[in-house]
Amino acid sequence: MSDAGSEIWFYHLERSSLDEVLPGLLDKTLGRGWRALVKGPAGRLEQIDPLLWTWRDDSFLAHGRADAPHAARQPILLSETGENLNGAQALFILDGAEPGETQEYERCFIIFDGRDETALTAARARWRALKAAGANLAYWKQSPEGRWEKAA
């Protein structure tokens, strides 16, 4: 994984689920004027797809699938392969998916469930490898109140 120029942020879920956190992060990403690519396994993407249409009563997050028509026009693209078809500036990595090359992104978000020992162990190993490679890393965890705090 190459990280030249990219910030790589780890999000350690402790009090909230991915379904609770991901839509807000995607909304903030779009608010910056960026596009997003969400990479994960097919089952997770199938779960997220309807969630993004209904995440708030007064709003939805427009998105599409990489394997569907008009992928390049989507502000948020859900992908198993991670090919950046929509010119995204932000890459979201779910369920231990491999980020691949990240230099074309402004920021890569690696989101993992800290209550899952396998996911936690894998995230720690990924952090150590990236740190040893000199990557620009940040680690975010949830406070007892549920706010995100930068811990490293």
PASE-138185 format. One line per 3 residues: number of its first residue (from 0); their letters; for each residue x, z, y of N, C-alpha, C. Coordinates in nm, 2 decimals. Each point is the difference from the previous one (the first is absolute). Layout:
// residues N
NUM) A) X,Z,Y,X,Z,Y,X,Z,Y  ...
This chain:
// residues 152
0) MSD) 0.09,0.00,-0.12,-0.09,0.00,0.12,0.09,0.00,0.12  -0.02,-0.10,0.09,0.08,0.00,0.12,-0.09,0.06,0.11  0.06,0.07,0.09,-0.07,0.07,0.11,0.05,-0.03,0.14
3) AGS) 0.08,-0.10,0.01,0.06,-0.03,0.13,-0.10,-0.01,0.11  0.00,0.09,0.10,-0.09,-0.01,0.11,-0.14,0.06,-0.02  -0.03,0.04,-0.12,-0.13,0.06,-0.03,0.00,0.15,0.00
6) EIW) -0.10,0.06,0.05,-0.02,0.15,-0.02,-0.07,0.01,-0.13  0.04,0.10,-0.08,-0.07,0.03,-0.12,-0.05,0.14,0.01  -0.13,0.01,0.00,-0.07,0.13,0.01,-0.07,0.04,-0.13
9) FYH) 0.04,0.12,-0.05,-0.06,0.06,-0.12,-0.12,0.09,0.05  -0.12,-0.02,-0.06,-0.11,0.08,0.03,-0.04,0.08,-0.13  0.03,0.13,0.00,-0.02,0.09,-0.11,-0.15,0.06,0.01
12) LER) -0.09,-0.05,-0.08,-0.13,0.04,0.00,-0.01,0.14,-0.08  -0.05,0.10,0.07,-0.02,0.13,-0.06,-0.14,0.05,0.01  -0.06,-0.02,0.11,-0.14,0.05,0.02,-0.11,-0.11,0.01
15) SSL) 0.04,-0.12,0.01,-0.09,-0.11,0.01,0.03,-0.10,-0.11  -0.10,-0.08,-0.03,0.02,-0.11,-0.09,0.04,-0.13,0.07  0.05,-0.09,-0.07,0.04,-0.13,0.05,-0.12,-0.07,0.07
18) DEV) -0.12,0.01,-0.06,-0.12,-0.05,0.06,-0.04,0.06,0.13  0.04,0.12,0.03,-0.02,0.07,0.12,0.10,-0.04,0.11  0.13,-0.02,-0.04,0.11,-0.02,0.09,0.02,-0.15,0.03
21) LPG) 0.00,-0.09,-0.10,0.03,-0.14,0.03,-0.08,-0.07,0.11  -0.13,0.01,0.00,-0.07,-0.07,0.11,0.04,0.04,0.14  0.03,0.13,0.02,0.04,0.05,0.13,0.14,-0.06,0.04
24) LLD) 0.09,-0.01,-0.10,0.13,-0.06,0.03,-0.01,-0.15,0.02  -0.09,-0.06,-0.07,-0.02,-0.15,0.03,-0.06,-0.02,0.13  -0.10,0.08,0.04,-0.06,-0.01,0.13,0.11,0.02,0.12
27) KTL) 0.09,0.10,-0.02,0.10,0.02,0.10,0.10,-0.12,0.00  0.02,-0.06,-0.11,0.09,-0.12,-0.01,-0.06,-0.11,0.08  -0.13,-0.03,-0.03,-0.07,-0.11,0.08,0.00,0.03,0.15
30) GRG) -0.02,0.13,0.03,0.00,0.04,0.14,0.13,-0.03,0.07  0.11,-0.01,-0.07,0.13,-0.03,0.06,0.02,-0.16,0.01  -0.10,-0.07,-0.04,0.00,-0.14,0.00,0.07,-0.06,-0.12
33) WRA) 0.03,0.08,-0.10,0.07,-0.05,-0.12,-0.10,-0.04,-0.11  0.04,-0.08,-0.09,-0.07,-0.03,-0.12,0.06,0.08,-0.11  -0.08,0.02,-0.11,0.05,0.09,-0.11,-0.01,-0.07,-0.13
36) LVK) 0.09,0.03,-0.09,0.00,-0.05,-0.14,0.00,0.13,-0.08  -0.10,0.01,-0.09,-0.02,0.11,-0.09,0.03,-0.04,-0.14  0.11,0.05,-0.06,0.05,-0.04,-0.13,-0.03,0.11,-0.10
39) GPA) -0.06,-0.03,-0.11,-0.03,0.09,-0.10,-0.05,-0.06,-0.13  -0.03,0.07,-0.10,-0.05,-0.06,-0.13,-0.15,-0.04,0.02  -0.04,-0.10,-0.08,-0.13,-0.06,0.02,-0.12,0.11,0.00
42) GRL) 0.01,0.10,-0.09,-0.10,0.10,0.00,-0.02,0.07,0.13  0.11,0.04,0.06,0.00,0.07,0.12,-0.06,-0.09,0.11  0.05,-0.12,0.01,-0.05,-0.09,0.10,-0.15,-0.03,-0.01
45) EQI) -0.05,0.00,-0.12,-0.15,-0.02,-0.03,-0.07,0.12,0.06  0.06,0.12,-0.01,-0.06,0.12,0.05,0.00,0.00,0.15  0.11,-0.04,0.06,0.01,0.00,0.15,-0.08,-0.10,0.07
48) DPL) -0.02,-0.12,-0.06,-0.07,-0.11,0.06,-0.13,0.04,0.06  -0.10,0.06,-0.08,-0.13,0.04,0.06,0.02,0.12,0.10  0.09,0.08,-0.02,0.03,0.12,0.09,0.02,-0.05,0.14
51) LWT) 0.08,-0.10,0.01,0.04,-0.05,0.14,-0.12,-0.06,0.07  -0.10,-0.05,-0.07,-0.12,-0.05,0.07,-0.09,0.12,0.04  0.01,0.11,-0.06,-0.09,0.11,0.03,0.06,0.13,0.05
54) WRD) 0.13,0.00,0.04,0.07,0.12,0.03,-0.06,0.08,0.11  -0.06,-0.05,0.09,-0.07,0.07,0.11,-0.14,-0.06,0.02  -0.10,0.09,0.04,-0.13,-0.05,0.02,-0.01,-0.11,0.11
57) DSF) 0.09,0.01,0.10,-0.01,-0.08,0.12,0.11,-0.11,-0.01  0.07,-0.02,-0.10,0.11,-0.09,0.00,0.04,-0.04,-0.15  0.07,-0.11,-0.01,0.07,-0.04,-0.12,0.13,-0.06,0.03
60) LAH) 0.08,-0.01,-0.11,0.13,-0.06,0.02,0.00,-0.14,-0.07  0.01,-0.10,0.08,-0.01,-0.14,-0.05,0.13,-0.02,-0.08  -0.02,-0.06,-0.12,0.11,-0.02,-0.09,-0.04,-0.11,-0.10
63) GRA) 0.10,-0.03,-0.08,-0.02,-0.10,-0.11,0.10,0.02,-0.11  -0.02,-0.07,-0.10,0.09,0.00,-0.12,0.09,-0.11,0.00  0.13,0.02,-0.04,0.10,-0.10,0.00,-0.04,-0.12,-0.10
66) DAP) -0.08,0.03,-0.10,-0.04,-0.11,-0.09,-0.13,-0.06,0.04  -0.05,0.02,0.12,-0.12,-0.06,0.05,0.03,-0.10,0.11  -0.09,-0.09,0.03,0.02,-0.09,0.11,0.02,0.07,0.14
69) HAA) 0.08,-0.07,0.08,0.03,0.05,0.14,0.08,0.12,0.00  0.09,0.03,-0.09,0.08,0.12,-0.01,0.09,0.01,0.13  0.05,-0.12,0.05,0.09,0.00,0.11,-0.07,0.05,0.13
72) RQP) -0.14,-0.01,0.01,-0.07,0.04,0.12,-0.04,0.15,0.00  0.02,0.07,-0.11,-0.04,0.14,-0.01,0.08,0.10,0.08  -0.06,0.09,0.08,0.08,0.10,0.07,0.05,0.10,-0.10
75) ILL) -0.07,0.03,-0.11,0.05,0.08,-0.11,-0.02,-0.08,-0.13  0.11,0.00,-0.07,0.00,-0.08,-0.12,0.03,0.09,-0.12  -0.08,0.00,-0.10,0.02,0.07,-0.13,0.07,-0.09,-0.10
78) SET) 0.11,0.05,-0.05,0.08,-0.09,-0.09,0.07,0.08,-0.11  0.00,-0.07,-0.12,0.07,0.06,-0.11,0.15,-0.04,0.00  0.02,-0.12,0.05,0.14,-0.06,0.00,0.08,0.05,0.12
81) GEN) -0.06,0.02,0.12,0.07,0.04,0.12,0.05,-0.11,0.08  -0.04,-0.13,-0.04,0.04,-0.11,0.09,-0.07,0.01,0.13  0.08,-0.01,0.11,-0.05,0.02,0.13,-0.07,-0.12,0.06
84) LNG) -0.11,-0.03,-0.06,-0.08,-0.12,0.04,-0.06,0.00,0.14  -0.02,0.12,0.05,-0.07,0.02,0.13,0.09,0.03,0.11  0.13,0.00,-0.02,0.10,0.03,0.10,0.00,0.14,0.05
87) AQA) -0.03,0.10,-0.09,-0.01,0.14,0.03,0.13,0.06,0.06  -0.02,0.09,0.09,0.11,0.08,0.05,0.01,0.14,-0.07  -0.11,0.04,-0.07,0.00,0.12,-0.07,-0.03,-0.02,-0.15
90) LFI) 0.08,0.06,-0.09,-0.02,-0.01,-0.14,-0.03,0.14,-0.05  -0.11,0.01,-0.08,-0.05,0.12,-0.06,0.02,-0.01,-0.15  0.07,0.10,-0.06,0.03,0.00,-0.14,-0.08,0.11,-0.06
93) LDG) -0.08,-0.04,-0.11,-0.09,0.10,-0.06,0.04,0.01,-0.15  -0.02,0.12,-0.05,0.00,0.03,-0.15,0.14,-0.05,-0.06  0.11,0.03,0.07,0.13,-0.03,-0.05,0.04,-0.15,-0.01
96) AEP) -0.08,-0.09,0.07,0.04,-0.14,0.00,0.14,-0.01,0.06  0.07,-0.11,-0.04,0.13,-0.02,0.05,-0.01,-0.07,0.14  0.06,0.05,0.10,-0.01,-0.06,0.13,0.06,-0.14,0.01
99) GET) 0.11,-0.02,-0.08,0.07,-0.13,0.01,0.08,-0.01,0.13  0.02,-0.11,0.06,0.07,-0.02,0.12,-0.09,0.05,0.12  0.06,0.08,0.09,-0.08,0.05,0.11,0.05,-0.04,0.14
102) QEY) 0.10,-0.08,0.00,0.06,-0.03,0.13,-0.09,-0.08,0.10  -0.10,-0.06,-0.06,-0.09,-0.08,0.09,-0.11,0.09,0.06  -0.01,0.12,-0.03,-0.10,0.10,0.05,0.06,0.09,0.10
105) ERC) -0.08,0.04,0.10,0.04,0.10,0.09,0.00,0.14,-0.07  -0.10,0.02,-0.09,-0.01,0.13,-0.06,-0.06,-0.01,-0.14  0.06,0.07,-0.09,-0.05,0.01,-0.14,-0.05,0.14,-0.02
108) FII) -0.12,0.01,-0.05,-0.06,0.13,-0.04,-0.01,0.02,-0.15  0.07,0.10,-0.05,0.00,0.03,-0.14,-0.09,0.12,-0.01  -0.12,-0.02,-0.06,-0.10,0.11,-0.01,-0.01,0.05,-0.14
111) FDG) 0.02,0.13,-0.02,-0.01,0.05,-0.14,-0.07,0.14,0.00  -0.06,0.02,-0.12,-0.07,0.13,-0.02,0.09,0.11,-0.05  0.02,0.09,0.09,0.09,0.11,-0.04,-0.05,0.10,-0.10
114) RDE) -0.13,-0.02,-0.04,-0.06,0.08,-0.10,0.02,-0.06,-0.14  0.06,-0.12,0.00,0.03,-0.07,-0.13,0.15,0.01,-0.02  0.04,0.07,-0.10,0.14,0.03,-0.02,0.08,-0.13,-0.03
117) TAL) -0.06,-0.10,-0.06,0.07,-0.13,-0.03,0.02,-0.07,0.13  -0.10,0.00,0.09,0.01,-0.07,0.13,0.10,0.07,0.09  0.00,0.13,0.00,0.09,0.08,0.08,0.15,-0.02,-0.04
120) TAA) 0.02,0.00,-0.13,0.14,-0.02,-0.06,0.05,-0.14,0.04  -0.09,-0.10,-0.01,0.04,-0.14,0.03,0.03,-0.01,0.15  -0.09,0.06,0.09,0.03,0.00,0.14,0.13,0.06,0.04
123) RAR) 0.03,0.11,-0.06,0.13,0.07,0.02,0.12,-0.09,-0.03  -0.01,-0.06,-0.12,0.10,-0.09,-0.04,0.02,-0.12,0.10  -0.11,-0.05,0.04,0.00,-0.12,0.09,0.06,0.05,0.14
126) WRA) -0.04,0.12,0.04,0.06,0.05,0.13,0.15,0.01,-0.01  0.05,0.06,-0.11,0.14,0.02,-0.02,0.08,-0.13,0.00  -0.06,-0.10,-0.07,0.07,-0.13,-0.01,0.00,-0.07,0.14
129) LKA) -0.11,0.01,0.07,-0.01,-0.06,0.14,0.10,0.07,0.09  0.00,0.13,0.00,0.09,0.08,0.08,0.14,-0.04,-0.02  0.04,-0.01,-0.13,0.14,-0.04,-0.04,0.03,-0.14,0.05
132) AGA) -0.10,-0.08,0.02,0.02,-0.14,0.04,0.00,-0.01,0.16  -0.02,0.12,0.06,0.00,0.00,0.15,-0.13,-0.05,0.07  -0.11,0.01,-0.08,-0.13,-0.04,0.06,-0.04,0.09,0.11
135) NLA) -0.09,-0.06,0.09,-0.05,0.08,0.11,-0.13,0.06,-0.05  0.01,0.13,-0.04,-0.11,0.07,-0.07,-0.07,0.11,0.09  -0.12,0.02,-0.04,-0.08,0.11,0.06,-0.09,0.06,-0.11
138) YWK) -0.02,0.13,0.00,-0.08,0.06,-0.10,-0.11,0.08,0.07  -0.13,-0.03,-0.04,-0.11,0.06,0.07,-0.08,0.08,-0.11  -0.04,0.12,0.04,-0.08,0.08,-0.09,-0.12,0.06,0.08
141) QSP) -0.10,0.04,-0.08,-0.12,0.05,0.07,0.02,0.15,0.02  -0.04,0.04,0.12,-0.01,0.15,0.04,-0.12,0.06,-0.07  0.00,0.13,0.00,-0.12,0.07,-0.06,-0.13,-0.04,0.07
144) EGR) 0.01,-0.05,0.12,-0.12,-0.04,0.08,-0.03,-0.15,-0.03  0.09,-0.07,-0.08,-0.03,-0.13,-0.03,0.07,-0.11,0.09  0.07,0.05,0.10,0.07,-0.09,0.09,0.13,-0.05,-0.06
147) WEK) 0.05,-0.11,0.04,0.12,-0.05,-0.05,0.12,0.05,0.08  0.10,0.06,-0.06,0.12,0.05,0.06,0.12,-0.07,-0.05  0.09,-0.04,0.09,0.13,-0.06,-0.05,0.09,0.11,-0.05
150) AA) 0.04,-0.01,-0.12,0.08,0.11,-0.06,0.14,-0.05,-0.02  0.03,-0.12,0.01,0.14,-0.05,-0.02,0.01,-0.14,0.06
